[in-house]
Amino acid sequence: MDADEMRRLTDAICTVRCGAAHSEVELHELVKDALERAGFCPVHEARIAPRCRIDFLVGDLGIEIKKSRPDPARLIRQLTRYAACREIAQLLVIAPRGVTLPKAIGGKPVGQIALERLWGISLP
């Protein structure tokens, strides 16, 4: 995925607004809808290796969504498994709160979007 596509994809995801009451399933739907509106064709629960599914695959970008703040060590182990797959060239984590992650895992870039940073005060 080139830089322009990645910017378009992150812009689309940044339109997602979800509250604490949303389930992870609902969050998946919101992200899927945002990506499709932006012209992407996300593959949900994409099988990238035996017993290894990532939440979304958009081209060679793997997207992992977490409903709550993930445990960093556990998330890094999960992303390491994904990065070992040839279908994945880069990874993006979407979670309510940011978590400290390396900039690359297995030589593949890792980005993240913290959804709570998208929430702002709505003024009339």
Backbone as a printed PyTorch tensor [residue, N CA C, xyz], in Angstrom:
tensor([[[  0.8650,  -1.1670,   0.0000],
         [  0.0000,   0.0000,   0.0000],
         [  0.9130,   1.2310,   0.0000]],

        [[  0.6790,   2.1250,  -0.9470],
         [  1.5280,   3.3180,  -1.0200],
         [  1.0710,   4.3720,  -0.0090]],

        [[  1.8530,   5.4350,   0.1000],
         [  1.5940,   6.4660,   1.1150],
         [  0.2420,   7.1440,   0.9140]],

        [[ -0.1570,   7.3950,  -0.3310],
         [ -1.4470,   8.0370,  -0.5850],
         [ -2.6120,   7.1390,  -0.1670]],

        [[ -2.5150,   5.8540,  -0.4990],
         [ -3.5640,   4.9140,  -0.0870],
         [ -3.6300,   4.8030,   1.4330]],

        [[ -2.4640,   4.7790,   2.0650],
         [ -2.4330,   4.6700,   3.5210],
         [ -3.0510,   5.9020,   4.1660]],

        [[ -2.7830,   7.0670,   3.6250],
         [ -3.3760,   8.3010,   4.1580],
         [ -4.8950,   8.2670,   3.9710]],

        [[ -5.3590,   7.8110,   2.8140],
         [ -6.7990,   7.7160,   2.5470],
         [ -7.4540,   6.7160,   3.4980]],

        [[ -6.7580,   5.6060,   3.7480],
         [ -7.2800,   4.5860,   4.6480],
         [ -7.3530,   5.1120,   6.0840]],

        [[ -6.2870,   5.7480,   6.5550],
         [ -6.3200,   6.2660,   7.9290],
         [ -7.3330,   7.3980,   8.0590]],

        [[ -7.4730,   8.2240,   7.0230],
         [ -8.5090,   9.2650,   7.0540],
         [ -9.8950,   8.6390,   7.1920]],

        [[-10.1250,   7.5380,   6.4730],
         [-11.4210,   6.8530,   6.5600],
         [-11.6560,   6.3160,   7.9670]],

        [[-10.6480,   5.6890,   8.5470],
         [-10.7950,   5.1300,   9.8910],
         [-11.0050,   6.2450,  10.9140]],

        [[-10.3950,   7.3920,  10.6790],
         [-10.5400,   8.5100,  11.6190],
         [-11.9460,   9.0950,  11.6280]],

        [[-12.8120,   8.6590,  10.7210],
         [-14.2110,   9.0920,  10.7510],
         [-15.0370,   8.2520,  11.7170]],

        [[-14.4870,   7.1380,  12.1870],
         [-15.2110,   6.2250,  13.0690],
         [-15.3910,   6.8590,  14.4410]],

        [[-16.6100,   6.8160,  14.9270],
         [-16.9310,   7.2800,  16.2770],
         [-17.6550,   6.1520,  16.9930]],

        [[-17.0770,   5.7130,  18.0770],
         [-17.7080,   4.6350,  18.8360],
         [-17.6460,   4.9730,  20.3110]],

        [[-18.6620,   4.5760,  20.9940],
         [-18.7130,   4.8110,  22.4260],
         [-18.2680,   3.5880,  23.1920]],

        [[-18.1540,   3.7340,  24.4790],
         [-17.7200,   2.6360,  25.3370],
         [-18.7090,   1.4720,  25.2930]],

        [[-19.9560,   1.7480,  24.9520],
         [-20.9810,   0.7030,  24.9330],
         [-20.8910,  -0.1830,  23.6910]],

        [[-20.1510,   0.2490,  22.6790],
         [-20.0290,  -0.5650,  21.4730],
         [-19.2290,  -1.8300,  21.7690]],

        [[-19.6580,  -2.9330,  21.1770],
         [-18.9190,  -4.1860,  21.3030],
         [-17.8170,  -4.2220,  20.2460]],

        [[-16.9280,  -5.1980,  20.3550],
         [-15.8780,  -5.3290,  19.3380],
         [-16.4910,  -5.6540,  17.9780]],

        [[-17.5630,  -6.4340,  17.9770],
         [-18.2580,  -6.7500,  16.7170],
         [-18.7780,  -5.4670,  16.0660]],

        [[-19.3790,  -4.5840,  16.8720],
         [-19.8780,  -3.3130,  16.3350],
         [-18.7250,  -2.4350,  15.8410]],

        [[-17.6180,  -2.4520,  16.5520],
         [-16.4490,  -1.6900,  16.1310],
         [-15.9220,  -2.2080,  14.7920]],

        [[-15.9210,  -3.5230,  14.6140],
         [-15.5230,  -4.1150,  13.3290],
         [-16.4290,  -3.5950,  12.2120]],

        [[-17.7250,  -3.5700,  12.4680],
         [-18.6780,  -3.0880,  11.4590],
         [-18.4390,  -1.6220,  11.1050]],

        [[-18.1900,  -0.7950,  12.1200],
         [-17.9370,   0.6300,  11.8730],
         [-16.6880,   0.8230,  11.0220]],

        [[-15.6370,   0.0760,  11.3320],
         [-14.3950,   0.1780,  10.5560],
         [-14.6150,  -0.3280,   9.1380]],

        [[-15.2840,  -1.4600,   9.0090],
         [-15.5690,  -2.0240,   7.6770],
         [-16.3640,  -1.0350,   6.8310]],

        [[-17.3980,  -0.4530,   7.4150],
         [-18.2190,   0.5220,   6.6810],
         [-17.3930,   1.7340,   6.2590]],

        [[-16.5520,   2.2380,   7.1500],
         [-15.7140,   3.4010,   6.8310],
         [-14.7490,   3.0780,   5.6890]],

        [[-14.1580,   1.8940,   5.7250],
         [-13.2250,   1.5030,   4.6660],
         [-13.9440,   1.3450,   3.3290]],

        [[-15.1040,   0.7240,   3.3520],
         [-15.8610,   0.5360,   2.1050],
         [-16.3220,   1.8640,   1.5300]],

        [[-16.7530,   2.8040,   2.3850],
         [-17.1450,   4.1350,   1.8950],
         [-15.9770,   4.8470,   1.2230]],

        [[-14.7740,   4.5510,   1.6720],
         [-13.5760,   5.1720,   1.1030],
         [-13.0690,   4.4270,  -0.1330]],

        [[-13.7780,   3.3720,  -0.5300],
         [-13.4190,   2.6580,  -1.7500],
         [-12.5040,   1.4630,  -1.5630]],

        [[-12.2690,   1.0560,  -0.3370],
         [-11.4320,  -0.1140,  -0.0740],
         [-12.2920,  -1.3700,  -0.0200]],

        [[-11.6640,  -2.5200,  -0.2190],
         [-12.3500,  -3.8150,  -0.1480],
         [-11.7250,  -4.6370,   0.9780]],

        [[-12.1050,  -4.3600,   2.2260],
         [-11.5030,  -5.0900,   3.3490],
         [-11.9950,  -6.5280,   3.4160]],

        [[-11.0740,  -7.4400,   3.6940],
         [-11.4270,  -8.8410,   3.9210],
         [-11.4720,  -9.0310,   5.4300]],

        [[-12.6520,  -9.3460,   5.9380],
         [-12.8500,  -9.4940,   7.3780],
         [-12.4320, -10.8910,   7.8200]],

        [[-11.7920, -10.9710,   8.9780],
         [-11.3180, -12.2430,   9.5380],
         [-10.5130, -13.0140,   8.4810]],

        [[ -9.5510, -12.3350,   7.8920],
         [ -8.7490, -12.9270,   6.8140],
         [ -7.8050, -13.9900,   7.3690]],

        [[ -7.8550, -15.1530,   6.7700],
         [ -6.9490, -16.2460,   7.1550],
         [ -5.6240, -16.0010,   6.4360]],

        [[ -4.5770, -15.7660,   7.2230],
         [ -3.2700, -15.4870,   6.6250],
         [ -2.2690, -16.6080,   6.8810]],

        [[ -2.6460, -17.5720,   7.6960],
         [ -1.8380, -18.7660,   7.9720],
         [ -2.7550, -19.7420,   8.7080]],

        [[ -2.3500, -21.0010,   8.8000],
         [ -3.1610, -21.9410,   9.5750],
         [ -3.3530, -21.4300,  11.0050]],

        [[ -4.5770, -21.4510,  11.4850],
         [ -4.9480, -20.9840,  12.8330],
         [ -4.5110, -19.5390,  13.0900]],

        [[ -4.4850, -18.7340,  12.0370],
         [ -4.0480, -17.3450,  12.1720],
         [ -4.9420, -16.4650,  11.3030]],

        [[ -5.8190, -15.7210,  11.9620],
         [ -6.7240, -14.8010,  11.2730],
         [ -6.4970, -13.3980,  11.8180]],

        [[ -6.4770, -12.4410,  10.9030],
         [ -6.3530, -11.0470,  11.3040],
         [ -7.7090, -10.3930,  11.0840]],

        [[ -8.0320,  -9.3800,  11.8570],
         [ -9.3620,  -8.7800,  11.7800],
         [ -9.7020,  -8.3070,  10.3790]],

        [[ -8.7880,  -7.5780,   9.7360],
         [ -9.0150,  -7.1330,   8.3580],
         [ -7.7260,  -7.1990,   7.5730]],

        [[ -7.8610,  -7.5170,   6.3010],
         [ -6.7550,  -7.4330,   5.3630],
         [ -7.2150,  -6.5150,   4.2410]],

        [[ -6.4640,  -5.4590,   4.0140],
         [ -6.7600,  -4.5030,   2.9420],
         [ -5.5090,  -4.4630,   2.0800]],

        [[ -5.5540,  -5.1580,   0.9500],
         [ -4.3320,  -5.3150,   0.1650],
         [ -3.3410,  -6.1060,   1.0050]],

        [[ -2.1610,  -5.5180,   1.2360],
         [ -1.1520,  -6.1890,   2.0650],
         [ -1.0470,  -5.5730,   3.4670]],

        [[ -2.0460,  -4.7770,   3.8320],
         [ -2.1030,  -4.1620,   5.1600],
         [ -2.9870,  -4.9940,   6.0690]],

        [[ -2.4400,  -5.4480,   7.1740],
         [ -3.2130,  -6.1770,   8.1700],
         [ -3.6750,  -5.2210,   9.2510]],

        [[ -4.9720,  -5.2750,   9.5700],
         [ -5.5470,  -4.4030,  10.5900],
         [ -6.0500,  -5.2580,  11.7440]],

        [[ -5.5730,  -4.9410,  12.9350],
         [ -6.0130,  -5.6240,  14.1510],
         [ -6.7580,  -4.6190,  15.0150]],

        [[ -7.9590,  -4.9790,  15.4520],
         [ -8.8040,  -4.0900,  16.2410],
         [ -8.9290,  -4.6350,  17.6600]],

        [[ -8.7620,  -3.7460,  18.6220],
         [ -8.9300,  -4.1020,  20.0250],
         [ -9.9880,  -3.1960,  20.6340]],

        [[-10.9160,  -3.7690,  21.3750],
         [-11.9940,  -3.0000,  22.0020],
         [-11.5080,  -2.2650,  23.2470]],

        [[-10.6450,  -2.9010,  23.9860],
         [-10.1160,  -2.2760,  25.1960],
         [ -8.6050,  -2.1220,  25.0510]],

        [[ -7.9900,  -1.4650,  26.0090],
         [ -6.5440,  -1.2590,  25.9430],
         [ -5.8580,  -2.6270,  26.0010]],

        [[ -5.1200,  -2.9610,  24.9550],
         [ -4.5010,  -4.2880,  24.9200],
         [ -3.2610,  -4.3770,  25.8070]],

        [[ -2.9580,  -5.5850,  26.2430],
         [ -1.7200,  -5.8590,  26.9520],
         [ -0.5940,  -5.7910,  25.9090]],

        [[  0.3690,  -4.8800,  26.0860],
         [  1.4000,  -4.6900,  25.0610],
         [  2.1730,  -5.9600,  24.6950]],

        [[  2.6000,  -6.7350,  25.6800],
         [  3.3890,  -7.9330,  25.3910],
         [  2.5760,  -8.9540,  24.5840]],

        [[  1.3470,  -9.1330,  24.9870],
         [  0.4770, -10.0810,  24.2770],
         [  0.1920,  -9.5980,  22.8470]],

        [[ -0.0590,  -8.3050,  22.6950],
         [ -0.3220,  -7.7450,  21.3700],
         [  0.9090,  -7.8710,  20.4750]],

        [[  2.0870,  -7.6150,  21.0200],
         [  3.3130,  -7.7380,  20.2200],
         [  3.5110,  -9.1820,  19.7750]],

        [[  3.2280, -10.1390,  20.6310],
         [  3.3210, -11.5570,  20.2220],
         [  2.3540, -11.8410,  19.0740]],

        [[  1.1360, -11.3220,  19.1880],
         [  0.1270, -11.5330,  18.1480],
         [  0.5830, -10.8840,  16.8420]],

        [[  1.0520,  -9.6490,  16.9100],
         [  1.5130,  -8.9520,  15.6980],
         [  2.7350,  -9.6250,  15.0910]],

        [[  3.5840, -10.2220,  15.9170],
         [  4.7580, -10.9520,  15.4240],
         [  4.3300, -12.1480,  14.5830]],

        [[  3.2840, -12.8500,  15.0250],
         [  2.7510, -13.9690,  14.2280],
         [  2.2390, -13.4620,  12.8820]],

        [[  1.5120, -12.3420,  12.9080],
         [  0.9780, -11.7870,  11.6710],
         [  2.1000, -11.3150,  10.7480]],

        [[  3.1070, -10.6650,  11.3120],
         [  4.2080, -10.1310,  10.5040],
         [  4.9930, -11.2410,   9.8140]],

        [[  4.9550, -12.4460,  10.3620],
         [  5.6640, -13.5720,   9.7560],
         [  4.9650, -14.0930,   8.5010]],

        [[  3.7530, -13.6360,   8.2400],
         [  2.9760, -14.1070,   7.0840],
         [  3.3240, -13.2880,   5.8460]],

        [[  3.4930, -13.9650,   4.7280],
         [  3.8990, -13.2650,   3.4930],
         [  2.8230, -12.3310,   2.9550]],

        [[  1.5520, -12.5350,   3.3230],
         [  0.4700, -11.6590,   2.8630],
         [  0.5210, -10.2750,   3.5010]],

        [[  1.2530, -10.1660,   4.5950],
         [  1.2990,  -8.9240,   5.3640],
         [  2.5790,  -8.1580,   5.0480]],

        [[  2.4250,  -6.8910,   4.6100],
         [  3.5810,  -6.0150,   4.3870],
         [  3.6700,  -4.9480,   5.4750]],

        [[  2.5220,  -4.6270,   6.0880],
         [  2.4860,  -3.6540,   7.1730],
         [  1.2670,  -3.9260,   8.0440]],

        [[  1.3340,  -3.4110,   9.2720],
         [  0.2810,  -3.6620,  10.2510],
         [ -0.2410,  -2.3550,  10.8140]],

        [[ -1.5330,  -2.3610,  11.1420],
         [ -2.1710,  -1.2070,  11.7660],
         [ -3.0330,  -1.7170,  12.9110]],

        [[ -2.8520,  -1.1420,  14.0910],
         [ -3.6480,  -1.5020,  15.2650],
         [ -4.6230,  -0.3610,  15.5320]],

        [[ -5.8820,  -0.7180,  15.7130],
         [ -6.9250,   0.2460,  16.0590],
         [ -7.4390,  -0.1460,  17.4390]],

        [[ -7.3550,   0.7900,  18.3800],
         [ -7.7950,   0.5270,  19.7460],
         [ -8.2890,   1.8340,  20.3510]],

        [[ -9.1050,   1.7420,  21.4050],
         [ -9.5800,   2.9810,  22.0330],
         [ -8.4370,   3.8510,  22.5390]],

        [[ -7.4650,   3.2180,  23.1600],
         [ -6.3220,   3.9560,  23.7020],
         [ -5.0570,   3.4530,  23.0440]],

        [[ -4.1000,   4.3480,  22.9110],
         [ -2.8150,   3.9550,  22.3450],
         [ -2.0490,   3.0390,  23.2860]],

        [[ -1.1590,   2.2830,  22.7220],
         [ -0.2920,   1.3930,  23.4720],
         [  1.1000,   1.5260,  22.8640]],

        [[  2.1160,   1.3820,  23.6720],
         [  3.4750,   1.5040,  23.1680],
         [  3.8280,   0.2660,  22.3520]],

        [[  4.1010,   0.4920,  21.0780],
         [  4.4660,  -0.5830,  20.1630],
         [  5.7370,  -0.1850,  19.4200]],

        [[  6.5160,  -1.1830,  18.9930],
         [  7.6630,  -0.8460,  18.1560],
         [  7.1840,  -0.2980,  16.8060]],

        [[  8.0270,   0.4640,  16.1470],
         [  7.6730,   1.0360,  14.8450],
         [  7.6530,  -0.0270,  13.7550]],

        [[  8.3190,  -1.1590,  14.0050],
         [  8.3290,  -2.2740,  13.0600],
         [  8.4300,  -3.5810,  13.8370]],

        [[  7.8230,  -4.6080,  13.2790],
         [  7.9060,  -5.9600,  13.8370],
         [  8.2110,  -6.8830,  12.6690]],

        [[  9.2440,  -7.6740,  12.8190],
         [  9.6240,  -8.5730,  11.7360],
         [  9.9660,  -7.8220,  10.4620]],

        [[ 10.4660,  -6.5970,  10.6130],
         [ 10.8270,  -5.7750,   9.4560],
         [  9.6370,  -5.1310,   8.7670]],

        [[  8.4520,  -5.2510,   9.3610],
         [  7.2430,  -4.6860,   8.7550],
         [  6.7390,  -3.5280,   9.6010]],

        [[  6.4260,  -2.3900,   8.9580],
         [  5.9850,  -1.2120,   9.7140],
         [  4.7030,  -1.4820,  10.5010]],

        [[  4.6390,  -0.8780,  11.6930],
         [  3.4720,  -0.9950,  12.5620],
         [  2.9820,   0.4150,  12.8810]],

        [[  1.7110,   0.6570,  12.5990],
         [  1.0860,   1.9270,  12.9450],
         [ -0.0720,   1.6830,  13.8820]],

        [[ -0.5930,   2.7570,  14.4350],
         [ -1.7660,   2.5900,  15.2880],
         [ -2.6210,   3.8360,  15.2610]],

        [[ -3.9030,   3.6100,  15.4850],
         [ -4.8700,   4.6930,  15.6170],
         [ -5.5610,   4.4930,  16.9600]],

        [[ -5.4490,   5.4940,  17.8280],
         [ -6.1180,   5.4740,  19.1260],
         [ -7.4500,   6.1920,  18.9620]],

        [[ -8.5340,   5.4560,  18.9980],
         [ -9.8580,   6.0220,  18.7280],
         [-10.2400,   7.1290,  19.6950]],

        [[ -9.8320,   7.0350,  20.9540],
         [-10.1970,   8.0800,  21.9110],
         [ -9.6200,   9.4380,  21.5290]],

        [[ -8.5280,   9.4340,  20.7980],
         [ -7.9550,  10.7070,  20.3480],
         [ -8.8250,  11.3630,  19.2900]],

        [[ -9.6970,  10.5830,  18.6720],
         [-10.6040,  11.1200,  17.6570],
         [-11.8170,  11.7820,  18.2870]],

        [[-12.0780,  11.4240,  19.5480],
         [-13.2530,  11.9810,  20.2140],
         [-12.9040,  13.3800,  20.6780]],

        [[-13.7150,  14.3020,  20.3720],
         [-13.4700,  15.6550,  20.8280],
         [-14.7520,  16.2220,  21.3950]],

        [[-14.6770,  17.4060,  21.8580],
         [-15.8690,  18.0710,  22.3570],
         [-16.6300,  18.5950,  21.1660]],

        [[-17.8610,  18.2320,  21.0820],
         [-18.6970,  18.6850,  19.9810],
         [-19.3920,  19.9840,  20.3930]],

        [[-19.0950,  21.0320,  19.6710],
         [-19.6970,  22.3190,  19.9630],
         [-20.8300,  22.6040,  18.9790]],

        [[-21.8840,  23.2770,  19.4490],
         [-22.9990,  23.5530,  18.5440],
         [-22.6010,  24.5420,  17.4630]]])
